Amino acid sequence: MAEYPYEELFLRDNVEKQVRITYDGGVITNTELVSESMELNETLCSGQELRFGGCEAATLKFQAAGVMRPLYGQWLTVELLPEGDPAKSFPLGRYKVASDQLSADRRRRDITAHDAMYDLLNTEVADWYHALLPSEQSTVTLRQFRDSFFAHVKIPQEEAALPNDDMTEAKTIEPESLSGRDVLTAICELNGCFGRIGRDGSFRYIFLKNPIQGLYPRNDLYPAKDLYPAAPDSRRIPKSHYISCRYEDYVTHRIGKLQIREKKDDIGAIVGTGDNCYIVEDNFLAYGKHADELNQIAQRLYDTVREISYRPFTAEAKGNPCVEPGDAVRLNTRYEIIESYVLSRTLKGIRSLRDTCSADGVEEYAEKMHSVNRSIR
């Protein structure tokens, strides 16, 4: 959740909200923007089940009238100004224009732009990998590996201590082609997190807070010496702020077992003794590990993700840009208390902001591959 002292202004319908989009040589404001045409989509995980390691680009769309200069390739800095006050500016991030199409009457531009993740995922980094690990005897820690990667692509990363930062990485592949997506998803997957570009342009590691569920009094649940009602660890969205909410009739099971393996027929490393098994398969950073080291990697990953449980949902609510992907939220509906994560969100509008937040998920993982990586050799 972004810290912003004027957050309540976004939730008040009678407060004027202005957008300011600056680029090299110009500014776009509400005057040029076609009414309520702005749309910002941010996603951690777009699959039908929760898969760690996802790194997806945010997409900004809007229509602008009276802008004569083509914007293709331009970097846009986007801000929201509640009450039109520059002193209360809220940053929405930086986006590079990927599509700039004129309408048939040539009076309006349809703009689509992406944050820095878009280019980062498609950056070719095989030469960097070979330079960092020139021989089979070369080794670095995962922390050194990721620091070197971000220095190479010239994108700052937010300071973070990852669970498997001290694992040793050797040269276990000879790739002719290696993309930024391959590297980022491998790093994030082995650490039980997701990657996204923050509003300040830096790369952020997003961990899902866990557990988030509260323990509520019921007729059949009485306080005991080892059992007390517990407050939920999530952001409450009150009934007056959400418009609709659809949700599944199940809560996802906690991960009871975790397996890291190179391919389907391998045993690899298995930690945990439960039934709901999450499988990490074909992650090139885990190739060639001794059993003890692979077990340590698996245990740290398991400890990070084992308590994650949530109810899949989709809710439409008043737009609040302070809510960010990865936030834990809570909605009180007529029949259920929905406790979940924002895995995907779409913020639409300008003066009348609307949010669509959602989280997909399966009740229990099936026996199949959950890796976000393709095979790299």
C-alpha positions as a Markdown table, in Angstrom:
| # | Residue | x | y | z |
|---|---|---|---|---|
| 1 | Met | 0.0 | 0.0 | 0.0 |
| 2 | Ala | 1.5 | 3.3 | -1.1 |
| 3 | Glu | 1.9 | 5.8 | 1.7 |
| 4 | Tyr | 0.1 | 9.1 | 0.8 |
| 5 | Pro | -1.3 | 11.6 | 3.3 |
| 6 | Tyr | -4.2 | 12.7 | 1.1 |
| 7 | Glu | -5.5 | 9.2 | 0.2 |
| 8 | Glu | -9.0 | 10.0 | 1.3 |
| 9 | Leu | -9.3 | 12.6 | -1.4 |
| 10 | Phe | -9.3 | 9.8 | -4.1 |
| 11 | Leu | -12.4 | 8.2 | -2.5 |
| 12 | Arg | -14.5 | 11.4 | -2.3 |
| 13 | Asp | -16.7 | 11.9 | -5.4 |
| 14 | Asn | -16.9 | 15.7 | -4.9 |
| 15 | Val | -13.1 | 16.2 | -5.1 |
| 16 | Glu | -11.7 | 17.3 | -8.5 |
| 17 | Lys | -9.0 | 15.0 | -9.8 |
| 18 | Gln | -6.6 | 16.0 | -12.5 |
| 19 | Val | -4.1 | 14.0 | -14.5 |
| 20 | Arg | -0.8 | 15.5 | -15.6 |
| 21 | Ile | 1.3 | 13.6 | -18.2 |
| 22 | Thr | 4.6 | 15.1 | -19.0 |
| 23 | Tyr | 7.0 | 14.1 | -21.8 |
| 24 | Asp | 9.9 | 15.7 | -23.6 |
| 25 | Gly | 8.5 | 18.9 | -25.0 |
| 26 | Gly | 5.0 | 18.8 | -23.7 |
| 27 | Val | 2.3 | 18.3 | -21.1 |
| 28 | Ile | -1.1 | 16.5 | -21.4 |
| 29 | Thr | -3.8 | 17.4 | -18.9 |
| 30 | Asn | -7.5 | 16.9 | -18.4 |
| 31 | Thr | -8.0 | 19.5 | -21.2 |
| 32 | Glu | -6.5 | 17.2 | -23.8 |
| 33 | Leu | -7.5 | 13.9 | -22.3 |
| 34 | Val | -10.8 | 12.4 | -23.7 |
| 35 | Ser | -13.3 | 12.1 | -20.8 |
| 36 | Glu | -12.5 | 9.2 | -18.4 |
| 37 | Ser | -10.4 | 7.5 | -21.1 |
| 38 | Met | -7.3 | 6.7 | -18.9 |
| 39 | Glu | -6.8 | 3.1 | -17.9 |
| 40 | Leu | -3.9 | 1.6 | -16.0 |
| 41 | Asn | -3.5 | -2.2 | -15.7 |
| 42 | Glu | -1.0 | -3.7 | -13.2 |
| 43 | Thr | -0.6 | -7.5 | -12.7 |
| 44 | Leu | 1.5 | -9.8 | -10.6 |
| 45 | Cys | 0.1 | -13.1 | -11.7 |
| 46 | Ser | -2.3 | -13.4 | -14.7 |
| 47 | Gly | -2.6 | -17.2 | -14.7 |
| 48 | Gln | -5.6 | -19.2 | -13.4 |
| 49 | Glu | -3.5 | -20.3 | -10.4 |
| 50 | Leu | -1.0 | -18.7 | -8.2 |
| 51 | Arg | 2.5 | -19.1 | -9.6 |
| 52 | Phe | 5.5 | -17.4 | -7.9 |
| 53 | Gly | 8.1 | -15.6 | -10.1 |
| 54 | Gly | 5.7 | -13.7 | -12.3 |
| 55 | Cys | 7.1 | -10.4 | -13.7 |
| 56 | Glu | 4.6 | -8.6 | -15.9 |
| 57 | Ala | 4.7 | -5.1 | -17.4 |
| 58 | Ala | 2.1 | -2.5 | -16.4 |
| 59 | Thr | 0.1 | -1.0 | -19.3 |
| 60 | Leu | -1.2 | 2.6 | -19.6 |
| 61 | Lys | -3.9 | 3.5 | -22.1 |
| 62 | Phe | -5.6 | 6.9 | -22.8 |
| 63 | Gln | -7.0 | 9.0 | -25.6 |
| 64 | Ala | -5.8 | 12.6 | -26.2 |
| 65 | Ala | -7.2 | 15.3 | -28.4 |
| 66 | Gly | -5.3 | 18.2 | -29.8 |
| 67 | Val | -1.9 | 16.7 | -29.5 |
| 68 | Met | -0.2 | 17.2 | -32.8 |
| 69 | Arg | 3.2 | 15.7 | -32.1 |
| 70 | Pro | 3.5 | 11.9 | -32.4 |
| 71 | Leu | 4.3 | 10.3 | -29.1 |
| 72 | Tyr | 5.7 | 6.9 | -30.2 |
| 73 | Gly | 8.8 | 6.0 | -28.2 |
| 74 | Gln | 8.3 | 8.9 | -25.7 |
| 75 | Trp | 8.7 | 8.3 | -22.0 |
| 76 | Leu | 5.6 | 9.7 | -20.1 |
| 77 | Thr | 5.6 | 10.6 | -16.5 |
| 78 | Val | 2.1 | 10.3 | -15.1 |
| 79 | Glu | 0.7 | 12.1 | -12.0 |
| 80 | Leu | -2.7 | 12.4 | -10.3 |
| 81 | Leu | -3.5 | 15.8 | -8.7 |
| 82 | Pro | -6.4 | 15.6 | -6.2 |
| 83 | Glu | -8.1 | 19.0 | -6.0 |
| 84 | Gly | -5.8 | 20.0 | -8.9 |
| 85 | Asp | -3.1 | 20.8 | -6.4 |
| 86 | Pro | 0.5 | 20.2 | -7.6 |
| 87 | Ala | 1.6 | 20.1 | -4.0 |
| 88 | Lys | -0.5 | 16.9 | -3.5 |
| 89 | Ser | 0.8 | 15.1 | -6.6 |
| 90 | Phe | 0.6 | 11.3 | -6.5 |
| 91 | Pro | 2.9 | 9.5 | -9.0 |
| 92 | Leu | 1.5 | 6.8 | -11.2 |
| 93 | Gly | 4.8 | 5.9 | -12.8 |
| 94 | Arg | 6.8 | 6.2 | -16.0 |
| 95 | Tyr | 5.6 | 4.6 | -19.3 |
| 96 | Lys | 7.1 | 4.3 | -22.7 |
| 97 | Val | 4.7 | 4.8 | -25.6 |
| 98 | Ala | 4.5 | 1.6 | -27.7 |
| 99 | Ser | 1.5 | 2.5 | -29.8 |
| 100 | Asp | 0.2 | 5.9 | -31.0 |
| 101 | Gln | -2.7 | 5.7 | -33.4 |
| 102 | Leu | -4.6 | 8.6 | -34.9 |
| 103 | Ser | -8.4 | 8.4 | -35.1 |
| 104 | Ala | -10.1 | 8.5 | -38.5 |
| 105 | Asp | -10.7 | 12.2 | -38.2 |
| 106 | Arg | -7.1 | 12.7 | -37.1 |
| 107 | Arg | -8.2 | 14.7 | -34.1 |
| 108 | Arg | -7.6 | 12.1 | -31.4 |
| 109 | Arg | -4.6 | 9.9 | -30.5 |
| 110 | Asp | -5.1 | 6.4 | -28.9 |
| 111 | Ile | -2.0 | 5.9 | -26.8 |
| 112 | Thr | -0.7 | 2.6 | -25.3 |
| 113 | Ala | 2.4 | 2.7 | -23.1 |
| 114 | His | 4.3 | 0.2 | -20.9 |
| 115 | Asp | 6.5 | 0.6 | -17.9 |
| 116 | Ala | 10.3 | -0.4 | -18.0 |
| 117 | Met | 9.4 | -4.0 | -17.4 |
| 118 | Tyr | 8.2 | -4.4 | -21.0 |
| 119 | Asp | 11.7 | -3.8 | -22.5 |
| 120 | Leu | 13.5 | -5.5 | -19.6 |
| 121 | Leu | 11.7 | -8.8 | -20.2 |
| 122 | Asn | 12.7 | -8.8 | -23.8 |
| 123 | Thr | 16.3 | -7.7 | -23.3 |
| 124 | Glu | 18.9 | -10.3 | -24.6 |
| 125 | Val | 21.4 | -11.0 | -21.8 |
| 126 | Ala | 23.2 | -14.2 | -22.9 |
| 127 | Asp | 26.5 | -12.2 | -23.4 |
| 128 | Trp | 26.2 | -10.8 | -19.8 |
| 129 | Tyr | 25.6 | -14.3 | -18.4 |
| 130 | His | 28.7 | -15.7 | -20.2 |
| 131 | Ala | 30.8 | -12.7 | -19.0 |
| 132 | Leu | 29.7 | -13.1 | -15.4 |
| 133 | Leu | 30.2 | -16.9 | -15.4 |
| 134 | Pro | 32.9 | -17.5 | -18.0 |
| 135 | Ser | 33.7 | -21.1 | -17.0 |
| 136 | Glu | 32.2 | -24.1 | -15.1 |
| 137 | Gln | 34.4 | -23.2 | -12.2 |
| 138 | Ser | 33.0 | -19.7 | -11.9 |
| 139 | Thr | 30.6 | -19.0 | -9.0 |
| 140 | Val | 28.7 | -16.1 | -7.5 |
| 141 | Thr | 26.0 | -15.8 | -4.9 |
| 142 | Leu | 22.5 | -15.1 | -6.0 |
| 143 | Arg | 22.8 | -11.7 | -4.5 |
| 144 | Gln | 25.9 | -11.0 | -6.6 |
| 145 | Phe | 24.1 | -12.5 | -9.6 |
| 146 | Arg | 21.1 | -10.2 | -9.4 |
| 147 | Asp | 23.1 | -7.1 | -8.5 |
| 148 | Ser | 25.2 | -7.7 | -11.6 |
| 149 | Phe | 22.1 | -8.2 | -13.8 |
| 150 | Phe | 20.5 | -4.9 | -12.8 |
| 151 | Ala | 23.8 | -3.1 | -13.2 |
| 152 | His | 24.0 | -4.5 | -16.7 |
| 153 | Val | 20.4 | -3.5 | -17.7 |
| 154 | Lys | 20.8 | -0.1 | -16.0 |
| 155 | Ile | 17.6 | -0.3 | -13.9 |
| 156 | Pro | 17.8 | 0.3 | -10.1 |
| 157 | Gln | 16.5 | -2.4 | -7.9 |
| 158 | Glu | 14.9 | -1.7 | -4.5 |
| 159 | Glu | 17.0 | -2.9 | -1.6 |
| 160 | Ala | 15.8 | -6.3 | -0.4 |
| 161 | Ala | 17.2 | -9.3 | 1.3 |
| 162 | Leu | 15.8 | -12.4 | -0.5 |
| 163 | Pro | 15.5 | -15.8 | 1.3 |
| 164 | Asn | 17.9 | -17.5 | -1.0 |
| 165 | Asp | 20.4 | -14.6 | -1.6 |
| 166 | Asp | 23.3 | -16.7 | -0.3 |
| 167 | Met | 22.8 | -19.7 | -2.6 |
| 168 | Thr | 25.7 | -20.3 | -4.9 |
| 169 | Glu | 25.2 | -20.0 | -8.6 |
| 170 | Ala | 27.6 | -21.7 | -11.0 |
| 171 | Lys | 27.6 | -21.9 | -14.8 |
| 172 | Thr | 25.2 | -24.8 | -15.5 |
| 173 | Ile | 23.9 | -23.8 | -18.9 |
| 174 | Glu | 25.4 | -22.6 | -22.3 |
| 175 | Pro | 22.6 | -20.5 | -23.7 |
| 176 | Glu | 22.7 | -19.0 | -27.1 |
| 177 | Ser | 19.8 | -16.8 | -26.1 |
| 178 | Leu | 18.8 | -15.7 | -22.6 |
| 179 | Ser | 16.1 | -13.0 | -22.0 |
| 180 | Gly | 15.6 | -10.7 | -19.1 |
| 181 | Arg | 12.4 | -12.6 | -18.5 |
| 182 | Asp | 14.3 | -15.9 | -18.1 |
| 183 | Val | 16.6 | -14.3 | -15.5 |
| 184 | Leu | 14.0 | -12.4 | -13.5 |
| 185 | Thr | 11.4 | -15.2 | -13.3 |
| 186 | Ala | 14.1 | -17.7 | -12.2 |
| 187 | Ile | 15.3 | -15.3 | -9.4 |
| 188 | Cys | 11.8 | -14.5 | -8.1 |
| 189 | Glu | 10.5 | -18.0 | -8.4 |
| 190 | Leu | 13.2 | -19.5 | -6.1 |
| 191 | Asn | 12.5 | -16.7 | -3.6 |
| 192 | Gly | 8.7 | -17.0 | -3.5 |
| 193 | Cys | 8.0 | -13.5 | -4.8 |
| 194 | Phe | 7.0 | -11.5 | -7.8 |
| 195 | Gly | 8.7 | -8.6 | -9.7 |
| 196 | Arg | 7.3 | -5.3 | -10.8 |
| 197 | Ile | 8.4 | -1.8 | -11.6 |
| 198 | Gly | 7.6 | 0.6 | -8.8 |
| 199 | Arg | 6.1 | 4.1 | -9.4 |
| 200 | Asp | 9.6 | 5.5 | -9.0 |
| 201 | Gly | 11.0 | 3.3 | -11.9 |
| 202 | Ser | 12.9 | 0.9 | -9.7 |
| 203 | Phe | 12.5 | -2.9 | -9.7 |
| 204 | Arg | 10.7 | -4.2 | -6.7 |
| 205 | Tyr | 10.4 | -7.7 | -5.2 |
| 206 | Ile | 6.8 | -8.3 | -4.1 |
| 207 | Phe | 6.1 | -10.8 | -1.3 |
| 208 | Leu | 2.6 | -11.8 | -0.3 |
| 209 | Lys | 2.0 | -11.0 | 3.3 |
| 210 | Asn | 1.1 | -14.2 | 5.2 |
| 211 | Pro | -1.0 | -15.3 | 6.9 |
| 212 | Ile | -3.7 | -12.6 | 6.4 |
| 213 | Gln | -6.8 | -14.3 | 7.8 |
| 214 | Gly | -8.4 | -13.1 | 11.0 |
| 215 | Leu | -9.9 | -15.5 | 13.6 |
| 216 | Tyr | -13.4 | -14.4 | 14.3 |
| 217 | Pro | -15.8 | -15.4 | 17.1 |
| 218 | Arg | -18.4 | -18.0 | 16.2 |
| 219 | Asn | -21.1 | -19.9 | 18.1 |
| 220 | Asp | -18.9 | -23.0 | 17.9 |
| 221 | Leu | -15.6 | -21.3 | 18.5 |
| 222 | Tyr | -14.8 | -20.3 | 22.1 |
| 223 | Pro | -11.7 | -18.6 | 23.5 |
| 224 | Ala | -9.2 | -21.0 | 25.0 |
| 225 | Lys | -5.8 | -20.7 | 26.5 |
| 226 | Asp | -4.3 | -21.3 | 23.0 |
| 227 | Leu | -7.1 | -19.9 | 20.9 |
| 228 | Tyr | -8.2 | -16.2 | 20.8 |
| 229 | Pro | -9.9 | -14.1 | 18.2 |
| 230 | Ala | -7.2 | -12.5 | 16.0 |
| 231 | Ala | -7.3 | -9.3 | 13.9 |
| 232 | Pro | -6.8 | -9.8 | 10.2 |
| 233 | Asp | -3.6 | -8.5 | 8.6 |
| 234 | Ser | -5.2 | -6.8 | 5.5 |
| 235 | Arg | -6.5 | -3.6 | 4.3 |
| 236 | Arg | -10.3 | -3.2 | 4.8 |
| 237 | Ile | -12.4 | -2.0 | 1.8 |
| 238 | Pro | -15.7 | -0.8 | 3.4 |
| 239 | Lys | -19.0 | -1.5 | 1.9 |
| 240 | Ser | -19.4 | 2.1 | 1.0 |
| 241 | His | -16.3 | 1.9 | -1.2 |
| 242 | Tyr | -16.9 | -1.2 | -3.3 |
| 243 | Ile | -19.7 | -1.5 | -5.9 |
| 244 | Ser | -19.7 | -5.3 | -6.5 |
| 245 | Cys | -17.9 | -8.4 | -5.5 |
| 246 | Arg | -17.8 | -11.9 | -6.9 |
| 247 | Tyr | -15.9 | -14.7 | -5.2 |
| 248 | Glu | -15.3 | -18.4 | -5.1 |
| 249 | Asp | -16.9 | -20.6 | -2.5 |
| 250 | Tyr | -13.5 | -21.9 | -1.4 |
| 251 | Val | -10.3 | -20.6 | 0.2 |
| 252 | Thr | -7.1 | -21.9 | -1.4 |
| 253 | His | -5.3 | -24.6 | 0.6 |
| 254 | Arg | -2.0 | -23.7 | 2.2 |
| 255 | Ile | 1.0 | -25.3 | 0.5 |
| 256 | Gly | 1.7 | -28.4 | 2.5 |
| 257 | Lys | 4.7 | -29.7 | 0.4 |
| 258 | Leu | 7.2 | -28.1 | -2.0 |
| 259 | Gln | 9.3 | -29.9 | -4.6 |
| 260 | Ile | 12.2 | -28.5 | -6.7 |
| 261 | Arg | 13.2 | -30.7 | -9.6 |
| 262 | Glu | 14.9 | -30.3 | -12.9 |
| 263 | Lys | 12.4 | -32.4 | -14.9 |
| 264 | Lys | 9.3 | -34.4 | -14.3 |
| 265 | Asp | 10.9 | -37.7 | -13.6 |
| 266 | Asp | 13.4 | -36.3 | -11.1 |
| 267 | Ile | 12.8 | -36.5 | -7.4 |
| 268 | Gly | 14.9 | -33.3 | -6.7 |
| 269 | Ala | 14.3 | -31.9 | -3.2 |
| 270 | Ile | 11.0 | -32.3 | -1.3 |
| 271 | Val | 10.2 | -30.4 | 1.9 |
| 272 | Gly | 6.9 | -30.6 | 3.9 |
| 273 | Thr | 4.6 | -33.5 | 4.5 |
| 274 | Gly | 1.2 | -32.1 | 3.5 |
| 275 | Asp | -1.0 | -33.0 | 0.5 |
| 276 | Asn | -1.0 | -29.7 | -1.5 |
| 277 | Cys | 2.3 | -29.8 | -3.4 |
| 278 | Tyr | 3.7 | -26.8 | -5.2 |
| 279 | Ile | 6.3 | -27.9 | -7.8 |
| 280 | Val | 9.2 | -25.8 | -9.1 |
| 281 | Glu | 10.5 | -27.4 | -12.3 |
| 282 | Asp | 13.1 | -26.5 | -14.9 |
| 283 | Asn | 14.5 | -23.4 | -13.1 |
| 284 | Phe | 18.0 | -23.0 | -14.5 |
| 285 | Leu | 19.3 | -21.4 | -11.2 |
| 286 | Ala | 18.6 | -24.7 | -9.4 |
| 287 | Tyr | 20.5 | -26.9 | -11.9 |
| 288 | Gly | 23.5 | -28.9 | -10.7 |
| 289 | Lys | 22.9 | -28.4 | -7.0 |
| 290 | His | 24.0 | -31.0 | -4.4 |
| 291 | Ala | 21.2 | -32.6 | -2.4 |
| 292 | Asp | 21.9 | -30.7 | 0.8 |
| 293 | Glu | 22.1 | -27.3 | -1.0 |
| 294 | Leu | 18.9 | -28.0 | -3.0 |
| 295 | Asn | 17.1 | -29.0 | 0.3 |
| 296 | Gln | 18.2 | -25.7 | 1.9 |
| 297 | Ile | 16.9 | -23.7 | -1.1 |
| 298 | Ala | 13.6 | -25.6 | -1.0 |
| 299 | Gln | 13.2 | -25.2 | 2.7 |
| 300 | Arg | 13.7 | -21.4 | 2.6 |
| 301 | Leu | 11.2 | -21.1 | -0.3 |
| 302 | Tyr | 8.7 | -23.3 | 1.5 |
| 303 | Asp | 9.0 | -21.3 | 4.7 |
| 304 | Thr | 8.3 | -18.1 | 2.6 |
| 305 | Val | 5.1 | -19.4 | 0.9 |
| 306 | Arg | 3.6 | -22.1 | 3.1 |
| 307 | Glu | 1.1 | -19.9 | 4.9 |
| 308 | Ile | -0.3 | -18.2 | 1.9 |
| 309 | Ser | -4.0 | -18.8 | 1.6 |
| 310 | Tyr | -6.8 | -16.6 | 0.1 |
| 311 | Arg | -10.2 | -16.5 | -1.5 |
| 312 | Pro | -10.2 | -15.9 | -5.3 |
| 313 | Phe | -12.4 | -12.9 | -6.0 |
| 314 | Thr | -13.1 | -10.0 | -8.4 |
| 315 | Ala | -14.3 | -6.6 | -7.0 |
| 316 | Glu | -15.2 | -3.3 | -8.5 |
| 317 | Ala | -14.6 | -0.4 | -6.2 |
| 318 | Lys | -14.0 | 3.3 | -6.0 |
| 319 | Gly | -10.6 | 3.9 | -7.5 |
| 320 | Asn | -7.7 | 4.2 | -5.0 |
| 321 | Pro | -4.3 | 4.4 | -6.7 |
| 322 | Cys | -2.7 | 3.8 | -3.2 |
| 323 | Val | -3.7 | 0.2 | -3.5 |
| 324 | Glu | -1.0 | -1.7 | -5.3 |
| 325 | Pro | -0.6 | -5.3 | -6.6 |
| 326 | Gly | 0.4 | -7.6 | -3.8 |
| 327 | Asp | -1.6 | -5.8 | -1.2 |
| 328 | Ala | -3.8 | -7.9 | 1.1 |
| 329 | Val | -7.4 | -6.7 | 1.2 |
| 330 | Arg | -10.6 | -7.5 | 3.1 |
| 331 | Leu | -14.2 | -7.0 | 2.0 |
| 332 | Asn | -17.3 | -7.7 | 4.2 |
| 333 | Thr | -20.0 | -9.1 | 1.9 |
| 334 | Arg | -23.5 | -10.3 | 3.0 |
| 335 | Tyr | -22.4 | -13.9 | 3.4 |
| 336 | Glu | -18.6 | -14.0 | 3.7 |
| 337 | Ile | -15.6 | -12.0 | 4.8 |
| 338 | Ile | -13.4 | -12.0 | 1.7 |
| 339 | Glu | -9.7 | -12.0 | 2.6 |
| 340 | Ser | -7.5 | -12.0 | -0.4 |
| 341 | Tyr | -4.7 | -10.4 | -2.4 |
| 342 | Val | -4.7 | -7.9 | -5.2 |
| 343 | Leu | -3.0 | -10.0 | -7.9 |
| 344 | Ser | -4.4 | -7.9 | -10.7 |
| 345 | Arg | -5.9 | -4.4 | -10.8 |
| 346 | Thr | -7.2 | -2.1 | -13.5 |
| 347 | Leu | -7.7 | 1.6 | -12.5 |
| 348 | Lys | -10.0 | 3.5 | -14.9 |
| 349 | Gly | -11.2 | 7.0 | -15.2 |
| 350 | Ile | -10.0 | 10.5 | -14.3 |
| 351 | Arg | -12.5 | 12.5 | -12.3 |
| 352 | Ser | -14.5 | 9.3 | -11.5 |
| 353 | Leu | -11.9 | 6.7 | -10.6 |
| 354 | Arg | -12.9 | 3.0 | -10.6 |
| 355 | Asp | -10.8 | 0.0 | -9.6 |
| 356 | Thr | -11.3 | -3.6 | -10.6 |
| 357 | Cys | -9.2 | -5.8 | -8.3 |
| 358 | Ser | -9.0 | -9.6 | -8.6 |
| 359 | Ala | -7.1 | -12.7 | -7.6 |
| 360 | Asp | -7.5 | -16.0 | -9.5 |
| 361 | Gly | -6.5 | -19.3 | -7.8 |
| 362 | Val | -7.2 | -23.0 | -7.5 |
| 363 | Glu | -8.3 | -24.7 | -4.3 |
| 364 | Glu | -5.5 | -27.2 | -4.5 |
| 365 | Tyr | -2.5 | -27.6 | -6.9 |
| 366 | Ala | -2.6 | -30.5 | -9.3 |
| 367 | Glu | 0.4 | -32.7 | -10.1 |
| 368 | Lys | 1.9 | -30.7 | -12.9 |
| 369 | Met | 4.6 | -28.2 | -13.6 |
| 370 | His | 4.3 | -24.7 | -12.0 |
| 371 | Ser | 7.5 | -23.2 | -13.3 |
| 372 | Val | 7.4 | -19.9 | -15.1 |
| 373 | Asn | 10.5 | -20.7 | -17.0 |
| 374 | Arg | 11.0 | -22.4 | -20.4 |
| 375 | Ser | 13.8 | -24.9 | -20.8 |
| 376 | Ile | 17.1 | -23.1 | -21.3 |
| 377 | Arg | 20.2 | -25.1 | -22.3 |
